[in-house]
Amino acid sequence: MDFEPITRPLTDAEARAEAERIITQSFQPETPVRHFPTSFRDTTTPPAYGDTPPVHQDDKRIVPAWAAGIAVASIGVGAGITGIGCGAWLVLQGLASVTLYGVLMVTLPLAGLAMVATAIGGAVSKARSVSTTVYEGPVVQNTQINNTSNQRGMFSRTRNDVR
């Protein structure tokens, strides 16, 4: 390569020739490219039948007992979880369709029954609580209030003792 410094600007013809030289030199491979086939197709037709009879091949696959047990258990667990999921879906669908009127219709008899039970319980309690005991004697009532206050600075505390 010739890297002599150019002291003057190139003319249009010189610039075009230099650009072509650079492009052809840049895109020219250093070694020739060798093409290899990447696939092969056999076009000969296979025979309709051969002269060798088919050979019986025994099935020698053995599944261990623990693997069969795990497979059966996983199927059972999957079916059980699916059943639980379907049940939960049904319950949640039922809860999603709850309305205020439906809740009131279900709880109204229960509220009436609770009101009747409370009324009966109150009447029985009043009937049992009748007392004929009369206390007689002097009554002494003593109330003593002590106020102590320690007020000093920003914080203060007042304590009232009622006895």
C-alpha positions in Angstrom: 0.0 0.0 0.0 1.2 3.4 -0.8 0.6 6.0 1.9 2.3 9.0 0.4 0.8 12.2 1.7 -1.3 14.2 -0.7 -0.6 17.8 -0.6 -3.1 19.0 -3.1 -6.9 18.2 -3.4 -7.9 15.4 -5.8 -9.8 16.1 -9.0 -13.1 14.4 -9.5 -11.6 11.7 -11.8 -8.8 11.0 -9.3 -11.3 10.8 -6.4 -13.6 8.4 -8.3 -10.6 6.2 -9.2 -9.4 6.1 -5.6 -12.8 5.3 -4.2 -13.2 2.4 -6.7 -9.8 1.1 -5.8 -10.6 1.2 -2.0 -14.0 -0.5 -2.5 -12.6 -3.3 -4.7 -9.7 -3.9 -2.3 -12.0 -3.9 0.7 -14.5 -6.4 -0.6 -12.0 -8.8 -2.3 -11.5 -11.9 -0.2 -7.9 -12.8 0.7 -8.4 -16.5 0.0 -10.8 -17.9 -2.5 -14.1 -19.2 -1.1 -14.6 -23.0 -1.5 -18.2 -24.1 -1.6 -19.1 -27.4 0.1 -22.4 -29.2 -0.2 -24.4 -29.0 3.0 -27.0 -31.7 2.2 -27.4 -34.8 0.1 -30.6 -36.3 -1.4 -30.6 -39.9 -2.5 -32.9 -40.1 -5.5 -32.9 -43.9 -5.9 -36.2 -45.5 -5.2 -36.3 -48.0 -2.4 -37.3 -51.6 -3.2 -41.0 -52.5 -2.6 -39.8 -55.5 -0.5 -36.6 -56.9 0.6 -35.1 -60.4 0.9 -34.6 -60.3 4.7 -37.7 -61.2 6.9 -38.6 -58.9 9.7 -37.0 -59.6 13.1 -39.0 -59.7 16.3 -37.7 -57.2 18.8 -38.6 -57.9 22.5 -39.9 -55.1 24.7 -37.4 -54.9 27.6 -38.6 -51.7 29.2 -39.0 -52.2 33.0 -40.6 -49.6 35.1 -39.5 -49.7 38.8 -42.2 -50.1 41.4 -41.4 -46.8 43.1 -41.7 -44.9 39.7 -45.0 -46.5 39.0 -46.2 -45.6 42.6 -45.1 -42.0 42.2 -46.9 -41.8 38.8 -50.1 -43.2 40.3 -49.9 -40.9 43.4 -49.2 -37.8 41.3 -52.3 -38.6 39.1 -54.4 -39.0 42.3 -53.1 -35.8 43.8 -53.7 -33.9 40.6 -57.3 -35.2 40.4 -57.9 -34.4 44.1 -56.6 -30.9 43.7 -58.7 -30.4 40.6 -61.8 -31.5 42.6 -60.9 -29.1 45.4 -60.4 -26.3 42.9 -63.7 -26.9 41.2 -65.4 -26.9 44.6 -63.8 -23.6 45.6 -64.8 -22.1 42.2 -68.4 -23.2 42.7 -68.5 -21.7 46.3 -66.9 -18.4 45.1 -69.3 -18.2 42.2 -72.2 -18.6 44.7 -70.7 -15.9 46.9 -70.3 -13.6 44.0 -74.0 -13.7 43.2 -75.1 -12.7 46.8 -77.4 -9.8 46.9 -78.7 -7.7 49.8 -82.2 -9.1 49.5 -80.9 -12.6 49.5 -78.9 -12.0 52.7 -81.9 -10.4 54.4 -84.2 -13.3 53.4 -81.7 -15.8 54.9 -81.0 -13.8 58.1 -84.6 -12.6 58.8 -85.8 -15.9 60.4 -82.6 -16.2 62.4 -83.0 -12.6 63.7 -86.6 -13.3 64.7 -85.6 -16.5 66.5 -82.8 -14.7 68.3 -85.2 -11.9 69.3 -87.7 -14.4 70.7 -85.0 -16.3 72.6 -83.7 -13.0 74.1 -87.2 -12.0 75.2 -87.8 -15.3 76.9 -84.4 -15.3 78.5 -85.0 -11.7 79.8 -88.4 -12.7 81.3 -86.9 -15.8 83.0 -84.1 -13.7 84.4 -86.5 -11.1 85.8 -88.6 -13.8 87.4 -85.6 -15.4 89.1 -84.0 -12.2 90.3 -86.9 -11.1 92.7 -85.3 -10.8 96.1 -87.0 -10.1 99.4 -83.8 -9.5 101.4 -83.8 -6.1 103.1 -80.6 -4.7 104.7 -81.0 -2.5 107.8 -78.3 -0.6 109.5 -76.3 2.6 109.5 -74.6 3.6 106.3 -71.3 5.5 106.4 -70.0 7.1 103.2 -66.5 8.7 103.3 -64.9 10.5 100.4 -61.4 11.8 100.6 -59.7 13.7 97.8 -56.0 14.6 97.9 -54.6 16.9 95.2 -50.9 17.1 94.8 -49.3 19.1 92.1 -45.7 19.5 91.2 -45.5 22.1 88.5 -42.0 23.0 87.5 -40.8 24.1 84.1 -42.4 23.0 80.9 -43.8 19.7 82.1 -46.2 19.3 85.0 -48.0 16.5 86.8 -51.2 16.6 88.7 -52.3 13.6 90.7 -55.8 13.2 92.2 -56.3 10.4 94.7 -60.0 9.6 95.3 -60.7 7.3 98.2 
